[in-house]
Amino acid sequence: MKWLLRILSFIVILVVLALAIGYSIPAHHKLTRTIDLKQTPDAVFAALADV
């Protein structure tokens, strides 16, 4: 009977640990990139607009 209690305790500890880790991870993230171009804004816009 003790081994059953130990197994259930271990499972409960794993579930609590998984919930704690899940709540500590941010729900949303934002990735941004920047680049410096030598071209003028008009040239960049023309290249991007010409699909």
N, C-alpha and C positions, 0 to 999 in steps of 0.2 A: 504494500500500500504506500510505503514511503517513496518508492520509485515513481509511482504515478503522480504523487504530489510534486516531486522534483521536476518531472517532465512538464506538468502543467505550469509550474512556476517559471520554468525556462521559456515556455511558449509565451506566457504573459510578459515576461521581461523583453523578449524579442519584439513583440507587438508594440510595447510602450517605447522601446528604442526606435523602432521604425517610424512611429508617429512623431517622436521628438525630432528625428532627423528630417522628416517631411515638413514639419512646421518651421524648421530653421532655414530651409532653402528658400530663397526669394521666389515669389510667384511670377514676377515679371522682370524682364531685363531689357536693356536697350543697347544696341550695338551701333556705334557711329564710326565713320571714317572720314578723314580729311585728306586732301591732296592739293598741292600747289601746282598750278598750270602756268605755262609761259604764254599761252594764247589769251586773247582778249575774251571777255564774256560773250560777245557776239559770235565769235568763231566757235566757242564751245557749245553755245546754244544751237547754232546751225548744225553742228555735227550730231548733237543729240536729237534734234528735231527731224533729221533726215533718216527715217527708219527704213 
